[in-house]
Every structure is written in structure tokens, then in C-alpha cells.
Amino acid sequence: MCIVSTMEAAEFMLKSGDFFTAGTLGEKLGITAKDATGLLYNIRNGKKYDTLETALPNRTVKVVLISGRKVNEKDLWRLALGLRVSTLT
């Protein structure tokens, strides 16, 4: 069983730049859609996350900012260290 925090999920979503449903996020993170639903709820309602959302039914969510930044935290560190920014996997 893989435990993923809300911040980890949001960082993943920010880096990918894609819209996610609970099913697609769960599949990418290796967790159940039920667990991904909770993460998406936290992200959509958390004050530090800015998202774009489509309407119900079949809502999708895209993270556009985390605490005012548009770049994944890992990529910021790589940039600060003068390393090449990693590509999406």
C-alpha cells in the first residue's frame, strides 16, 4: 500500500500540467480512486493550491499554482543547483 500526501499529489499534478480525475490520478500514483478522491478534495479546497476545474459530472482538476509558484519544487531545487530540469516520466 502506497501512502501519498496531498502535497505529493499536488506536486505531481503541477509537474505534469494535465487535468486529472480521481481514476486517472489514482492510476498514475498507484493508489485507489477512493484515496485519490480525498486528495483531489483536499487540493480543490486547500488555500495553498490554485486549480482549474471542469464542471460535474466527470470533473477534472488541474493544479496551476502551489503557494504562488508555478514550478514543481523538485525542479526549483534542480534549477537553483544549476542542474538540468528533469523531464516528465
Secondary structure as UniProt FT lines:
FT   HELIX           6..16
FT   HELIX           22..29
FT   HELIX           33..45
FT   TURN            47..48
FT   STRAND          49..53
FT   STRAND          61..66
FT   TURN            67..68
FT   HELIX           73..80
FT   TURN            81..82
//
